[in-house]
Amino acid sequence: MRRGVPEVAVGVVALGGLIVQSHGVDSPADVAAALVVLASTGALVLRRRYPVAVGVAALAAIAAYGALLHRPGPIMLVFVVALYTVVDEGHLAVALGLGAASVVAFAVADVNTRGNGATLLHAGWVVAVIVGVTRNRRAYLTEARARAVAAEQRAEEAARRRATEERLRIARELHDVLGHHLSMINVQASAALHRPDPDRSTQALTAIKQASRETLQELRRTIGILRTDGPVAAPGLDGLDDLVTTARRAGLEIRAELAETRPLPPDVDLAAFRIVQEALTNVTRHAGATAAVVRVRPDRDAVVVEIEDDGTGAPGPAGAGITGMTERAEALGGTLATGPGPAGGFRVSARLPLGVAA
């Protein structure tokens, strides 16, 4: 409803009631009473900004109306609207005082009408307005407080969920970074211990040195991501050659089959890289394999990453590595499957959508 429309309606009803009650506006008292009705109705425009002042003005208008015409009248409607606003704005004590004073004013004016019930009617309106609006206001405040508490709880739950997701992300990154390189170091150290040949030992130690340097680089990069709020370059499939080279140092024969794909979103690129890294780590640690193949190919609106080996690793309960790979795929809306390959060995296959951000 447009501003000013309720006030105009109240003024029209009150003024019309005065004309009907006085059978026209003929005497100076009728004219003065009409001016009182118009002035008090105009004051209602300011009732939201100055509720108490407008309520006092409406009470004064009731007294002036009764003094001029020696009877109560439809100006009661103006006061009821003003009183409603006083209660609605939270000034309950002021509203009680104004209501009591208005009943007294009506009773005084009603003396000359031989008690036609106007005072009782007005008192009923006053009680109804104060009680009704107070009840509604309390219900509204109770509901508002409940909504505020619920919103605060939702915010706290969201913050806890984000913190949990961040801890899981950090755990996955550290597991993938440290697990891969430390596994390679372990394999090379075992080879150096079990191969007395100096040349092979030298090769193993060289591989250990290279793997430890790469471990430190990856660790610094991961810690850098945690320390900064800005974008930090993350590894992607462009580093696949380094992964293959590192795995070959462990004595594996690795073949990479890369079909041309469109540029991958950073989240997808990182997930694909980490899945290949973890799968090759598992091959060197558990599979007893001598060869493996890494395939990356597009599949409509997704990229498919597959790693197969010729080892004897049997499927069992999912460890932290497979769980981490699954979480990475699912975070992008993709899927990851593990199990025996078609020609034996073990197979990891992930499908990562390109249009869904983590």
N, C-alpha and C positions, 0 to 999 in steps of 0.2 A: 504494500500500500504506500502511495506517495506521501511524502512529508507534508503535514498540514491538513490532509483530508479528514482524519478523525476529529481534529479541533473544529473544522468547519461544520461537520455533521453535528457535533455536540452543541455548537452555537446555534445552528438552525433549529434543533429540537428545543433547546432552552428558550430561545426567543419566541418560537411558535407557541410554546406552552404559556409564556407570559401573556401573549396577545389573547389566547383563548381564555386564560384565567381572568384577565382584566376586561374582557370584551372590547378589546382595542387599546390603543395607546393614546389616551385623550388628555389625561391630567399631567401636570408637571411631575408628580410622583411616578407615574407610569413611564414617562420619558427617562427620568433618572434611573429607574430600575432597569430599563432596557439598556442604558449606557453601562450600568454595572455588569449586566449579563455579557455585553460585547467585550468589555475590558477584561473581565475574568476569563472569558473564552480565548481572547487573544493571548493572555498570559500562558495558556496551556502550551503554546508553541515552544516555550522555553522550559517545559517541565522536566525534560531529561537532563538539561544542563544545570538547572537550579531547582531541584525537586522540592526542597524545604521551603524556599521563598515563594514558589508558586502555590504550594499548599497553604501557606499563611495568607497569601492574597486571596485564594478561593474561600478560606474561612471568613476573611473580612468581607468578601462579597456577599456571603450568606447573611452576615449580620446587617450589612447595609441594605440588602434586599428586604429583610424582615422589618427594619426600621422604616423604610419608605412605604411599604405596602401593608405592614402590620399583619403579615401572614407568610408562611413558608411557600416555596414555589419550585418550579422546575430547575431553578439554579442549582438544586441539589445534584443534578447530573454533572455539572461542572466540578463541584467539589469531589464527587466520587471518583472522577477521572484523575484529579490531582492527588487524591489520597492513594489511589492505586499506584501511582508513580512513586510516591514517597515510600510506600512499603516495598515496592519492587526494587528500589535502589538501596534497600537495606536499612532505612531509618525507621525501625519499628517503634522505638520509644516516642519519636516525634509524631508518628502516625497515630499512636494511641492518644496522645495529648490533643492532636487536632480533631480526632474523631469524637472524643468526649466534649470538647468545646463546641463542635458543630451541633451535637445533640442538644446541648444547653441552648444554643442560639435558636435552633428550630423550636424548642419547647417554649421559649419566650415569645417567638412570633406566632406560635400555635395557640397562645392563650386567647387571642381575639377571634379565633375560628371555632371556639368551643370544642376543641379536641377532635378534629376530624380524622385523626390517625396519621397525619403527616409525620409527626415526630417519631412514632413507632416505625413507620416505613423507612424513614431516614436512618434510624438506629439499626434496623435490620440490614440496610445496605452497608453501613459502616462496618458492622460486625462481619458480614459476609466478605467484604473486600479484604479486611485485615486478616481474617482467619484463612481465607482461600489463597490469597497471594502469599502469605507467610508459609503455608504448607507447600505451595508450588515452589517457592524459592528454596526452601529447605531440601525438597526432593531434587531440585536442579543442582544445588550445591553438592549434595551427596553423590549424585551421578557424576558431576564434574570431578569430584575428588576420586571416585572409583576409576574414572577414565584416566586421570593423571597417574594413579598408582599402577594401573594396567600398562600404560605407556612406558612408565619407568621400568617396570618389570620386563617388558618386551625389549627395551633398550639394553638392559643388563644382560638378558639372555643372548641378544645379538652380539654384544661385546664379548661374552664368554665364548660364543660359537666362533667368532672371528679369531679370538686368541687360540682356541683349540685347533682351528684350521691352519693357523700360522705355525703353531708348534709342529703339526703333522707335516707341513710343507718343509720346514727346516729339517725335521728328522729325515724325511725322504732325501733331501739334497745331500745331507751329510752322509747318510748311508750309501747313496750311490757314488758320491765322490770318493770317500775313504774306502768303501768296500771294494770298488773296482781296482784301484791302484795298490792297495795293500794286498789284495789277492795276487796280483801280478808279482809284487815283491816277494810274497811267500813262495810262489812257484819257482821264481828264479833262485831264491835262497836255497830251496830244497835241491834244485838242480846243481848248484855250486857245491853243496855238501856231499852229494852222492856221485859227483863226477870228478874224479881226481885229475882229469886232464886239465892242465893249466889254461889252455886256450878256451875251453868251454867255461871254466870258472871265470876267466876274464870277461867272456861274453855275458855271463850271468850277472857279474858285478856291474858291468856297464849298463845292463838292462835295469838293475836295481837302482842305480844312480839316476837313470832317466825317469823311471817310474816315480821315484821319490821327488824329483824336481817337478814333475807334472802334478803330483799330489799336492805339493805346496802351492802351486799356481792355482789349482782348482779350489783349494781351501781358502786362499786369499780372495778369489773371486766370489765364493759363496759368502764369506764374512762381509765383503764389500757390499753385496746385495742387502744384507741385513742392516748395515750401518747407514745406508743412504735411503732417502725418500725418492730420489730421482731415478730415471731409467738407467739400468746397468746392463751392459752387453752380456747375454747368456749364451751358453754353447748351443749349437744346433747341428743339423746334419752336414753342414759344411766342414765339421770336424770329424766326420766319419773315418776319413783316411787315418787320422791319428789313433782312433780306437782300434782299427784293423791292424795298424803297425804294432801297437802295444800288445794286442792279443797274439800276434805272430811271434813276438819275443818269447812267449811261453811255449813255443813249439807247435802251435796250431797252424793248420793251413786254412786261411780265411779267404773266401771269395765274396766280393760285393757286387750285387746286381742292382744297379740304380736306374730306374726308368725316369725319364724327364718329367718333373712335376712343376706346377706353377709355384711361385714363392709362397712359403708356408707362414702363417701367423706365428709370432714369436712363441706363444704358449704351446702351439702344436709342434713347432720345430724343437723346442726344449724337451717336450715329452717324448718325441720320437728318438732324440739323441739318448736320453736317459734310459729308455727301454732297451735300445740296442746295447748300451753300455752294461746294464745289469744282466741282460741275457748272455753276453759274452763273458762276464764275470762268472756267472753260474756254470758256463761251459768249461772254463778253465779250472774251476774249483771242484765240481761235483760229477761232471758227465763222463770223465774218462775218454773224451773224444780226441780225435786227431784232426778233424776237419769240420768246418762250419761254413754256412752260406748266409749272407745278409741280403735281404731283398727289400727294396723300397719302391712302391709303384702307386700311381694314382688310381682311385676307384670312384668315379663320378665326383661327388662333393666331399671326398675324404681321401686320406692317404693311408695305405696299408704298409705296415712294417712287419716283416717275418724274419725269424732267425731259426735255422735248423742246424742240428749237428748230427754226427754219426756215432755218438757215444752210447753208453749203456745206462745212463741215468734214468732210473724209474720214477714215474710220477708218485708223489707222496703229499703229505700235508703242506699247504702253501706256507713258505717261510716269509721273512720280512721282505726279501727281494721281490718275490712274485706279488705279494700284497701291495708293495709300493708301486710296481708297474701297473697293477689293476687300478689302484687309486688314481694314478696319473691319467689313465685312459678314461675312466669314468668321470673325472673332473671336467673333461672336455666333451662329455656326452658320447664317448666312444666305448669300445669293448676290447677286452683282451682275453685270449684263450690260450691255454697251455696243455700239452699232452704229447703222446707219442707222434712222431712224424710218419708220413705215408710210407717211407722206406726205412723205418726204424729210427733210432735216436730220439731226440727230444725237439719239440717245436714250440716256439712262442709266436703268436700272431696277434697283432693289434690293429684295430681300425679306428682312426682318429678323424672326426669330422673337421672340416676346414672353416665352417661358418659359425662355430660356437666357441666363445671365449671362456676361459676358466673363471 
